[in-house]
Amino acid sequence: MASNATEMNNSEFAERLKALELRVSQLESGRIAVPPPATGGDEPELFDQFKELSVGSLLESKVGEYGLSWLGNIVLFFGIIFLVEYIQSQGYQIASSVFGYAAVAGIFVLSGYMKSIYPRIGAAFNLTAYLLLFYVTLSLHFFTTTPLIPDKTTGLILITLIALIQLILSVRKKSTILAGVSLVLLSIVAVVSYAPHFMLSVSVVMAAIAVYCLFRAGWTQLLVFSIFLVYLLNLMYFLNNPLMSHKIQAISVHNFGFVYLFIIAAIYSLVALVKKSETMANKGIVGPVLLNGMGFSFLLALYLITFFKTDYIYLMGSVSAFCLLYSVLLQLKSEWKITAAFYALFGFVTMSVMVHGIYDFPRAYFLLAIQSFLVVSMAIWFRSKFVVVMNTLLFVILLLLYLQTSELIDGVNISFSLVALLTARLLNWKRDRLTIKTNMLRNTYLFIGFFVVLLTLFHLIPDKYITLSWTVAAVIYFALSLALKNVKYRYMALGTMIAAAFYFFIIDLDRIELVFRIIALMFLAFISIGLSIYYSKKIRKKQLTESEE
């Protein structure tokens, strides 16, 4: 009995020991929360004290390690700058430069030493050293009354080399922060130069470098930052470089600045050809493409308003041709299909501006309406519902502007009528290619076509034949409904017949001659009775089919 009791106690002890070990392991892994011990009074609980202490300690360590490091480097940077300027003000130009370069060398050495122990602190020192190196080199010629290097070209070459070297090193180190700082330094170089072609050439180089980094390392953030900097730099040039204390005004001579603008936009357009990857799949390049388009459009508009108010046909035509051809290339080669739609849409918009410059309104409406059909055709090839929707909105706006602001021209009326009906037919024919689940777009074009056809015939046909022409249009709609087996054309036929009847009884009975009145009345009656017989047969056939079932 004693031995059995001992075995049971040993077995129970072993089970409890296992349970205790399991609980300890769960506590260590954090799967079981430790309840805070109950305390009395208004003092904070001990558990909350420890929690606040841990969060506070973490925040303190982060601020102490990184925040104070950057603060110290900022103070060090400005302190050395002020000291260099003080030595310069005392007339020791060479001594100030020697001191500046010596300070840069010392900070580089300190950065290399700290990088092996504290990498982030070492990186902060490294950035400070590069900025100081740029400033000391900049002060050799610029922003000083007694420059050590009197030749401006030499001074520009030196600071440009400093910025480019830092940019090359940042790419090798795969540091987007250093690369962004390098682009800022290049922008400063361009601004202080105030040489039009040099300034604009630097902006082209910046764009090319950012696109290169995108293809090599997928740096979309650097790309966006560069787009902002480059177009801002071009804007500063256009506004007479106000950062160099010049009066804010448009430049008096363009110096072919728009050519550089075209080159920049074309370089940034290359991003649409970048391959999709794990990093690019989430971020994408749609944003940079749109940002490039907005920057280019804004600056191009400034150039057109200032220098090419009446002579913009060739500029807009070249932009349109590039965008349309490039959209075809993107459709064939790019993995970002939406970009092809963007370039195609922009190309047709610029084409519209070119057409306006050639023919002016209201004659331009004729070609603009036809262009709308071309847009839809290309959108169907691109499988782009976005372009179809945008083109529909533009077509409606264009038609409303024509009706409100221009005299009605028969050729323009016909073009709007045919384009509306043909576009509706094309959308219905290729609806599977666009995967359009609703008929709203097609119905919009049919609705427009219905009313514009009535308007076109009203202005095109002599008054005594208007009712007759509308009745003929109804017959054509009805024939189309039978040939295409589409009920919507029958609806249009009925609507046209009703419109013809109202027009005949309200207007024609009082003004047209008796013979034409009889012809219109008989023709309207014949068509109406014929349609009535058709619908009667259709309804009877449907009733017989239902009764047989």
TIMAR-613371 format. One record per residue (C-alpha): x, y negated, z; residue number from 1; residue in three letters. Coordinates in steps of 0.25 Angstrom, whole numbers, plus 2048, in hexadecimal, padded with zeros to 3 digits. Layout:
// residues N
- X Y Z NUM ala
...
//
This chain:
// residues 549
- 800 800 800 1 met
- 80B 7F6 804 2 ala
- 813 7F9 7F7 3 ser
- 806 7F7 7EF 4 asn
- 804 7E9 7F6 5 ala
- 812 7E5 7F3 6 thr
- 810 7E9 7E4 7 glu
- 804 7E0 7E4 8 met
- 80A 7D5 7EB 9 asn
- 816 7D5 7E1 10 asn
- 80D 7D6 7D5 11 ser
- 804 7CA 7DA 12 glu
- 811 7C2 7DD 13 phe
- 816 7C5 7CF 14 ala
- 809 7C1 7C9 15 glu
- 809 7B4 7D1 16 arg
- 818 7B1 7CD 17 leu
- 814 7B3 7BE 18 lys
- 808 7A9 7BF 19 ala
- 811 79F 7C6 20 leu
- 81C 7A0 7BB 21 glu
- 811 79E 7B1 22 leu
- 80B 792 7B8 23 arg
- 819 78C 7B9 24 val
- 81C 78E 7AA 25 ser
- 80F 788 7A7 26 gln
- 811 77C 7AF 27 leu
- 81F 77A 7A9 28 glu
- 819 77B 79B 29 ser
- 80E 770 79F 30 gly
- 802 779 79C 31 arg
- 7FD 777 7AA 32 ile
- 7FB 769 7AF 33 ala
- 800 766 7BD 34 val
- 7F5 760 7C5 35 pro
- 7F9 753 7CC 36 pro
- 7F9 755 7DC 37 pro
- 7EE 74E 7E3 38 ala
- 7F2 742 7EB 39 thr
- 7EA 738 7F3 40 gly
- 7E9 729 7F3 41 gly
- 7EA 71F 7E7 42 asp
- 7F8 723 7E4 43 glu
- 7FB 729 7D6 44 pro
- 7FC 738 7D5 45 glu
- 809 73E 7D5 46 leu
- 807 744 7C8 47 phe
- 804 737 7C1 48 asp
- 810 731 7C7 49 gln
- 819 73B 7C1 50 phe
- 811 73A 7B4 51 lys
- 813 72B 7B4 52 glu
- 821 72C 7B8 53 leu
- 824 736 7AC 54 ser
- 81E 72D 7A2 55 val
- 824 720 7A7 56 gly
- 832 727 7A8 57 ser
- 830 72C 799 58 leu
- 82C 71E 795 59 leu
- 838 717 79D 60 glu
- 842 721 797 61 ser
- 83D 71E 789 62 lys
- 83D 70F 78B 63 val
- 84A 710 792 64 gly
- 851 718 787 65 glu
- 84C 713 77A 66 tyr
- 845 705 77E 67 gly
- 851 700 785 68 leu
- 85A 705 77B 69 ser
- 853 6FD 770 70 trp
- 852 6F1 778 71 leu
- 860 6F1 77B 72 gly
- 864 6F3 76D 73 asn
- 85B 6E7 769 74 ile
- 861 6DE 773 75 val
- 86F 6E3 76F 76 leu
- 86C 6E0 760 77 phe
- 867 6D2 763 78 phe
- 872 6CF 76D 79 gly
- 87D 6D3 763 80 ile
- 876 6CA 759 81 ile
- 876 6BE 762 82 phe
- 884 6C0 765 83 leu
- 888 6C1 757 84 val
- 881 6B4 754 85 glu
- 887 6AD 760 86 tyr
- 895 6B1 75B 87 ile
- 891 6AC 74D 88 gln
- 88C 69F 753 89 ser
- 899 69D 759 90 gln
- 8A0 69D 74C 91 gly
- 8A6 6AB 74D 92 tyr
- 89F 6B1 740 93 gln
- 8AA 6BC 73F 94 ile
- 8AA 6BF 74E 95 ala
- 89B 6C0 74E 96 ser
- 89B 6CA 742 97 ser
- 8A6 6D2 748 98 val
- 89F 6D3 756 99 phe
- 892 6D7 74F 100 gly
- 898 6E2 747 101 tyr
- 8A0 6E7 754 102 ala
- 893 6E7 75B 103 ala
- 88D 6EF 750 104 val
- 898 6F9 751 105 ala
- 897 6FA 760 106 gly
- 888 6FD 75F 107 ile
- 88A 708 754 108 phe
- 895 70F 75D 109 val
- 88B 70E 769 110 leu
- 880 713 760 111 ser
- 888 71F 75C 112 gly
- 88C 722 76B 113 tyr
- 87E 721 770 114 met
- 878 729 765 115 lys
- 87E 736 76A 116 ser
- 879 734 778 117 ile
- 86C 72B 776 118 tyr
- 868 72C 767 119 pro
- 85C 722 768 120 arg
- 865 718 76F 121 ile
- 870 71A 765 122 gly
- 866 718 759 123 ala
- 862 70B 75F 124 ala
- 871 706 760 125 phe
- 873 70B 752 126 asn
- 867 702 74C 127 leu
- 86C 6F6 754 128 thr
- 87A 6F8 74E 129 ala
- 874 6F8 740 130 tyr
- 86C 6EC 742 131 leu
- 877 6E4 748 132 leu
- 880 6E8 73D 133 leu
- 876 6E3 733 134 phe
- 874 6D6 73B 135 tyr
- 883 6D3 73C 136 val
- 885 6D6 72D 137 thr
- 879 6CD 72A 138 leu
- 880 6C2 732 139 ser
- 88C 6C2 729 140 leu
- 885 6B9 71F 141 his
- 876 6B7 723 142 phe
- 871 6AF 72E 143 phe
- 87E 6A8 732 144 thr
- 883 69A 72F 145 thr
- 891 69F 72D 146 thr
- 890 6AD 726 147 pro
- 89C 6B6 727 148 leu
- 899 6BB 719 149 ile
- 894 6AF 710 150 pro
- 890 6B7 704 151 asp
- 882 6BB 705 152 lys
- 883 6C6 6FB 153 thr
- 88E 6CD 704 154 thr
- 885 6CB 710 155 gly
- 879 6D1 70A 156 leu
- 881 6DD 705 157 ile
- 887 6E0 713 158 leu
- 879 6DF 71A 159 ile
- 873 6E7 70F 160 thr
- 87E 6F2 711 161 leu
- 87B 6F2 720 162 ile
- 86C 6F4 71E 163 ala
- 86E 6FF 713 164 leu
- 879 707 71B 165 ile
- 86F 707 727 166 gln
- 864 70C 71E 167 leu
- 86D 717 718 168 ile
- 871 71B 726 169 leu
- 862 71B 72B 170 ser
- 85E 724 720 171 val
- 869 72E 723 172 arg
- 865 72E 732 173 lys
- 857 72F 72E 174 lys
- 853 723 736 175 ser
- 847 71C 731 176 thr
- 849 711 73C 177 ile
- 857 70E 737 178 leu
- 852 70E 728 179 ala
- 846 704 72C 180 gly
- 850 6FB 733 181 val
- 859 6FC 726 182 ser
- 84E 6F8 71D 183 leu
- 84B 6EC 726 184 val
- 85A 6E8 725 185 leu
- 859 6E9 716 186 leu
- 84D 6E0 717 187 ser
- 855 6D6 71F 188 ile
- 860 6D6 714 189 val
- 856 6D4 709 190 ala
- 84F 6C8 711 191 val
- 85D 6C1 715 192 val
- 862 6C2 706 193 ser
- 856 6BA 700 194 tyr
- 85B 6BF 6F3 195 ala
- 84F 6C2 6EB 196 pro
- 854 6CE 6E3 197 his
- 85D 6D3 6EF 198 phe
- 851 6D2 6F8 199 met
- 848 6DA 6EF 200 leu
- 852 6E4 6EB 201 ser
- 854 6E7 6FA 202 val
- 845 6EA 6FB 203 ser
- 846 6F3 6F0 204 val
- 851 6FB 6F6 205 val
- 84A 6FC 703 206 met
- 83E 702 6FC 207 ala
- 847 70C 6F5 208 ala
- 84E 710 702 209 ile
- 840 712 709 210 ala
- 83B 71B 6FE 211 val
- 848 723 6FE 212 tyr
- 847 725 70D 213 cys
- 838 72A 70B 214 leu
- 83D 734 701 215 phe
- 849 739 709 216 arg
- 843 738 717 217 ala
- 834 736 716 218 gly
- 835 728 71D 219 trp
- 827 723 71B 220 thr
- 828 719 727 221 gln
- 835 713 721 222 leu
- 82E 712 713 223 leu
- 822 70A 719 224 val
- 82B 701 721 225 phe
- 833 6FE 714 226 ser
- 827 6FB 70C 227 ile
- 823 6F1 716 228 phe
- 831 6EB 716 229 leu
- 833 6EB 707 230 val
- 826 6E4 704 231 tyr
- 828 6DA 70F 232 leu
- 836 6D7 70A 233 leu
- 830 6D5 6FC 234 asn
- 825 6CC 702 235 leu
- 830 6C4 709 236 met
- 837 6C2 6FC 237 tyr
- 82A 6BD 6F5 238 phe
- 827 6B3 701 239 leu
- 835 6AD 6FF 240 asn
- 83C 6B5 70A 241 asn
- 836 6AD 716 242 pro
- 83E 6B5 720 243 leu
- 84A 6AD 71B 244 met
- 843 6A0 71F 245 ser
- 83E 69D 711 246 his
- 830 697 70F 247 lys
- 825 6A2 70D 248 ile
- 821 6A1 6FF 249 gln
- 820 6A9 6F3 250 ala
- 82D 6AA 6EB 251 ile
- 82E 6A0 6DF 252 ser
- 835 6AB 6D6 253 val
- 831 6B9 6D7 254 his
- 83F 6BE 6D2 255 asn
- 839 6CB 6CD 256 phe
- 835 6CF 6DC 257 gly
- 829 6D6 6D6 258 phe
- 832 6E0 6CF 259 val
- 839 6E4 6DC 260 tyr
- 82B 6E5 6E2 261 leu
- 827 6EF 6D7 262 phe
- 834 6F7 6D9 263 ile
- 831 6F8 6E8 264 ile
- 823 6FC 6E6 265 ala
- 828 707 6DC 266 ala
- 832 70C 6E6 267 ile
- 828 70D 6F1 268 tyr
- 81F 714 6E7 269 ser
- 829 720 6E7 270 leu
- 824 724 6F5 271 val
- 818 72B 6EE 272 ala
- 821 735 6E8 273 leu
- 827 73A 6F5 274 val
- 824 748 6F9 275 lys
- 81B 74C 704 276 lys
- 822 752 710 277 ser
- 81E 755 71F 278 glu
- 822 746 723 279 thr
- 81B 740 717 280 met
- 80F 748 717 281 ala
- 80A 741 724 282 asn
- 80E 733 721 283 lys
- 80E 733 712 284 gly
- 811 728 709 285 ile
- 803 722 706 286 val
- 805 717 710 287 gly
- 813 712 70A 288 pro
- 80D 713 6FB 289 val
- 801 70A 6FF 290 leu
- 80A 701 707 291 leu
- 813 6FF 6FB 292 asn
- 807 6FC 6F2 293 gly
- 802 6F1 6FC 294 met
- 810 6EB 6FD 295 gly
- 812 6EB 6EE 296 phe
- 804 6E6 6EB 297 ser
- 805 6DA 6F5 298 phe
- 813 6D5 6F0 299 leu
- 80F 6D8 6E1 300 leu
- 802 6CF 6E3 301 ala
- 80B 6C4 6E9 302 leu
- 814 6C4 6DC 303 tyr
- 808 6C4 6D3 304 leu
- 802 6B9 6DA 305 ile
- 80E 6B1 6DA 306 thr
- 815 6B4 6CD 307 phe
- 80C 6BB 6C4 308 phe
- 7FE 6B6 6C5 309 lys
- 7FB 6B6 6B7 310 thr
- 806 6C0 6B2 311 asp
- 804 6CD 6BA 312 tyr
- 7FF 6D7 6AF 313 ile
- 80D 6DD 6AD 314 tyr
- 810 6DE 6BC 315 leu
- 803 6E5 6BF 316 met
- 803 6ED 6B3 317 gly
- 811 6F3 6B7 318 ser
- 80C 6F6 6C5 319 val
- 800 6FD 6BF 320 ser
- 808 705 6B6 321 ala
- 812 709 6C1 322 phe
- 807 70D 6CB 323 cys
- 7FF 715 6C0 324 leu
- 80B 71D 6BB 325 leu
- 810 71F 6C9 326 tyr
- 802 724 6CE 327 ser
- 803 72F 6C3 328 val
- 811 733 6C7 329 leu
- 80C 734 6D5 330 leu
- 800 73C 6D1 331 gln
- 80A 746 6CB 332 leu
- 815 746 6D4 333 lys
- 812 740 6E2 334 ser
- 80D 748 6ED 335 glu
- 805 73C 6F3 336 trp
- 7FA 73C 6E8 337 lys
- 7F3 730 6EF 338 ile
- 7FE 727 6EB 339 thr
- 7FB 72A 6DD 340 ala
- 7ED 724 6DF 341 ala
- 7F3 718 6E6 342 phe
- 7FC 714 6DA 343 tyr
- 7F1 717 6D0 344 ala
- 7E7 70E 6D7 345 leu
- 7F2 703 6D9 346 phe
- 7F5 704 6CA 347 gly
- 7E7 703 6C5 348 phe
- 7E5 6F7 6CF 349 val
- 7F1 6F0 6C9 350 thr
- 7EC 6F3 6BB 351 met
- 7DF 6EC 6BE 352 ser
- 7E7 6E0 6C2 353 val
- 7EF 6E1 6B5 354 met
- 7E2 6E2 6AD 355 val
- 7DC 6D6 6B3 356 his
- 7E9 6CF 6AF 357 gly
- 7E7 6D3 6A1 358 ile
- 7D8 6D1 69E 359 tyr
- 7D3 6C9 6AB 360 asp
- 7C5 6CB 6AF 361 phe
- 7BA 6CE 6AB 362 pro
- 7C1 6D5 69F 363 arg
- 7CA 6DD 6A8 364 ala
- 7BE 6E4 6AE 365 tyr
- 7BD 6EC 6A2 366 phe
- 7CB 6F3 6A3 367 leu
- 7CA 6F3 6B3 368 leu
- 7BD 6FC 6B1 369 ala
- 7C4 705 6A8 370 ile
- 7D0 706 6B1 371 gln
- 7C7 70A 6BC 372 ser
- 7C4 717 6B4 373 phe
- 7D3 719 6B2 374 leu
- 7D5 718 6C1 375 val
- 7CB 723 6C4 376 val
- 7D1 72C 6B9 377 ser
- 7DE 72B 6BF 378 met
- 7D9 72D 6CD 379 ala
- 7D2 73A 6C9 380 ile
- 7DF 73F 6C3 381 trp
- 7E6 73B 6D1 382 phe
- 7DA 741 6D8 383 arg
- 7D9 734 6E0 384 ser
- 7CC 731 6E7 385 lys
- 7D2 725 6ED 386 phe
- 7D5 71F 6DF 387 val
- 7C7 722 6DA 388 val
- 7C0 71B 6E7 389 val
- 7C9 70F 6E6 390 met
- 7C6 70E 6D7 391 asn
- 7B7 70F 6D9 392 thr
- 7B8 703 6E3 393 leu
- 7C1 6FB 6D9 394 leu
- 7B7 6FE 6CE 395 phe
- 7AB 6F9 6D6 396 val
- 7B2 6ED 6DA 397 ile
- 7B7 6EA 6CC 398 leu
- 7A8 6EC 6C7 399 leu
- 7A3 6E2 6D1 400 leu
- 7AD 6D8 6CE 401 leu
- 7AA 6D9 6C0 402 tyr
- 79B 6D7 6C2 403 leu
- 79D 6CC 6CC 404 gln
- 7A8 6C4 6C6 405 thr
- 7A7 6C6 6B7 406 ser
- 79E 6C4 6AB 407 glu
- 799 6D2 6A6 408 leu
- 7A1 6D7 69A 409 ile
- 79B 6E3 692 410 asp
- 7A8 6EA 690 411 gly
- 7AB 6E9 69F 412 val
- 79D 6EE 6A2 413 asn
- 79F 6FA 699 414 ile
- 7AC 6FD 69F 415 ser
- 7A7 6FD 6AD 416 phe
- 79B 706 6A9 417 ser
- 7A3 710 6A2 418 leu
- 7AE 711 6AD 419 val
- 7A3 713 6B8 420 ala
- 79C 71E 6B0 421 leu
- 7A9 725 6AB 422 leu
- 7B0 724 6B9 423 thr
- 7A3 72A 6BF 424 ala
- 7A4 735 6B5 425 arg
- 7B3 737 6B7 426 leu
- 7B1 738 6C6 427 leu
- 7A6 743 6C5 428 asn
- 7AF 74B 6BA 429 trp
- 7BB 74B 6C3 430 lys
- 7B5 74B 6D1 431 arg
- 7BC 758 6D5 432 asp
- 7C9 752 6D2 433 arg
- 7C7 747 6DB 434 leu
- 7BF 750 6E6 435 thr
- 7B5 745 6E7 436 ile
- 7AA 74B 6F0 437 lys
- 7A0 73F 6EE 438 thr
- 79A 739 6E2 439 asn
- 79B 72B 6E8 440 met
- 7A6 726 6DE 441 leu
- 79F 72B 6D2 442 arg
- 792 726 6D6 443 asn
- 798 718 6D8 444 thr
- 79D 718 6CA 445 tyr
- 790 71D 6C4 446 leu
- 788 713 6CC 447 phe
- 791 708 6C6 448 ile
- 790 70E 6B8 449 gly
- 781 70E 6B9 450 phe
- 780 6FF 6BC 451 phe
- 78B 6FB 6B4 452 val
- 785 702 6A8 453 val
- 778 6FB 6AA 454 leu
- 780 6EE 6AB 455 leu
- 788 6F0 69F 456 thr
- 77C 6F4 696 457 leu
- 775 6E7 69B 458 phe
- 780 6DE 696 459 his
- 784 6E6 68A 460 leu
- 776 6E9 684 461 ile
- 76D 6DE 67E 462 pro
- 761 6DB 687 463 asp
- 757 6E2 67F 464 lys
- 75E 6F0 680 465 tyr
- 762 6F0 68E 466 ile
- 757 6F9 693 467 thr
- 75A 702 687 468 leu
- 769 703 68A 469 ser
- 766 706 698 470 trp
- 75D 711 694 471 thr
- 767 717 68B 472 val
- 771 717 696 473 ala
- 767 71F 69F 474 ala
- 766 729 693 475 val
- 775 72A 693 476 ile
- 776 72C 6A2 477 tyr
- 76C 737 6A1 478 phe
- 773 73E 696 479 ala
- 780 73D 69E 480 leu
- 778 744 6AA 481 ser
- 774 74F 6A1 482 leu
- 782 751 69A 483 ala
- 78A 750 6A7 484 leu
- 77F 756 6B0 485 lys
- 780 74B 6BA 486 asn
- 774 745 6C1 487 val
- 77A 738 6C4 488 lys
- 779 734 6B5 489 tyr
- 76A 737 6B6 490 arg
- 769 72E 6C2 491 tyr
- 770 723 6BA 492 met
- 767 725 6AE 493 ala
- 75B 724 6B7 494 leu
- 760 717 6BD 495 gly
- 763 711 6AF 496 thr
- 755 715 6AB 497 met
- 74F 70E 6B7 498 ile
- 758 702 6B4 499 ala
- 754 701 6A6 500 ala
- 745 702 6A9 501 ala
- 746 6F7 6B4 502 phe
- 74E 6EE 6AA 503 tyr
- 744 6F1 69F 504 phe
- 737 6ED 6A7 505 phe
- 73D 6E1 6AE 506 ile
- 745 6DB 6A3 507 ile
- 744 6E1 695 508 asp
- 734 6E0 695 509 leu
- 735 6D0 695 510 asp
- 741 6CD 68C 511 arg
- 743 6D7 681 512 ile
- 73B 6D8 674 513 glu
- 730 6E2 673 514 leu
- 736 6EC 66A 515 val
- 742 6ED 673 516 phe
- 739 6EE 67F 517 arg
- 732 6FA 678 518 ile
- 73F 701 674 519 ile
- 744 700 682 520 ala
- 737 704 689 521 leu
- 735 710 680 522 met
- 744 714 682 523 phe
- 743 713 691 524 leu
- 736 71A 691 525 ala
- 73C 726 688 526 phe
- 748 727 691 527 ile
- 740 726 69E 528 ser
- 736 731 69A 529 ile
- 742 73A 694 530 gly
- 749 739 6A2 531 leu
- 73C 73C 6A9 532 ser
- 739 749 6A1 533 ile
- 748 74D 6A4 534 tyr
- 746 74C 6B3 535 tyr
- 738 752 6B2 536 ser
- 73E 75E 6AB 537 lys
- 74A 75F 6B5 538 lys
- 740 75E 6C1 539 ile
- 737 769 6BB 540 arg
- 743 772 6B8 541 lys
- 748 770 6C6 542 lys
- 73A 774 6CC 543 gln
- 739 780 6C3 544 leu
- 747 785 6C8 545 thr
- 743 783 6D7 546 glu
- 736 78A 6D5 547 ser
- 73D 796 6CF 548 glu
- 747 797 6DA 549 glu
//
